[in-house]
Amino acid sequence: MDFVASGTLHSRTKVCGKTNCKCATDPEARHGPYHEWSRRIDGKLRHSVVSSSQAELLRRAIANHREILALLHLWKDKTAAEILNPENGAKRKPRQSQRINYEKT
């Protein structure tokens, strides 16, 4: 995974409002697409208009974020099941090969 981002990406077309513009009568002639990225920063909802190339990167980053969250939830569920398993006992420690090294290399 290269990029990770939370939020939602909206893509839409717009009518400009000019009566003589083709977009006023033909939905296929609407202007755009315009892309808007919405996310929460410090509890506040933030919106950014992004280009088509940025929108593609954001689609991938948001999908990566959702995959990470799904894996984290699965990991938490498996951890709870393993710890609460009566066959393991409360004193069981993971083997050295099962431990995760969080130190920077």
Protein Blocks (a to p, Z undefined) as FASTA:
>chain_A
ZZdcedddddddddehiakbmklmmmklpgcddddddddeehiacdddddfklmmmmmmm
mmmmmmmmmmmmmmmmmmmmmmmpmklopmbccdfklpccfbdZZ
